Amino acid sequence: MIDTLNEIIVAPATRTIRGLATEVLLSSADGMPEPCALNFDHVSLVQRSKLGAVITELPASRWPEIEQALLVACGFRID
């Protein structure tokens, strides 16, 4: 179903790393060109047609970190 949606939820990647519970750190080991953080305080909907090429995909083993950061950002969990 997600593959057919026109808009998807995205979290921006930034080189500004603040050490917040709403961030997920990425590095070259994750396929990123330099160290950065996914910032779940700024999630948004983006039209799929506006996105560029995929830079990297995270394995399922990293999804608990993403879930935790998103839950904290939405106020459902306190870290």
C-alpha positions in Angstrom: 0.0 0.0 0.0 2.7 2.5 0.9 4.3 2.2 -2.6 1.1 3.5 -4.1 0.7 6.6 -1.9 1.4 10.0 -3.6 2.8 11.5 -0.4 5.1 9.9 2.2 6.4 10.9 5.6 10.0 12.0 5.6 12.5 13.1 8.3 15.2 15.4 7.2 18.9 14.4 7.5 21.1 17.2 8.9 24.8 17.5 9.7 23.8 19.4 12.9 23.9 16.8 15.6 22.4 17.9 18.9 22.3 14.6 20.7 18.5 14.8 21.1 16.3 11.8 21.8 14.4 12.7 18.6 17.5 12.1 16.4 18.8 9.0 14.8 22.5 9.1 14.1 23.8 7.9 10.7 27.3 7.5 9.4 29.2 6.2 6.4 28.5 2.7 7.8 24.8 3.4 7.1 25.6 4.6 3.5 25.6 8.4 4.2 28.4 10.5 2.7 29.2 12.0 6.1 27.9 11.8 9.7 24.5 13.2 10.2 21.2 12.8 12.1 17.7 12.1 11.0 15.6 14.8 12.8 12.2 13.5 13.8 11.2 16.9 15.3 10.7 18.0 11.7 8.8 15.2 9.9 6.6 16.2 7.0 4.6 14.9 4.1 6.4 15.1 0.7 5.0 14.3 -2.7 6.8 11.2 -3.9 7.5 12.9 -7.3 9.5 15.7 -5.5 12.0 13.3 -3.9 15.4 12.6 -5.5 17.3 9.4 -5.7 17.5 7.2 -2.6 20.8 7.7 -0.7 20.5 4.8 1.6 18.1 2.4 3.2 18.3 1.3 6.8 18.1 -2.3 7.8 15.2 -3.6 10.0 17.6 -3.7 12.9 17.7 0.2 13.0 13.9 0.6 12.9 13.5 0.4 16.8 15.7 3.6 17.0 13.5 5.3 14.4 10.3 4.3 16.3 11.7 5.6 19.6 12.8 8.9 18.1 9.4 9.4 16.4 7.4 8.5 19.5 9.4 11.0 21.6 9.0 13.7 18.9 5.2 13.1 19.0 5.0 13.2 22.8 4.0 9.5 23.2 7.2 8.5 25.0 9.6 10.5 27.3 13.3 9.8 27.0 
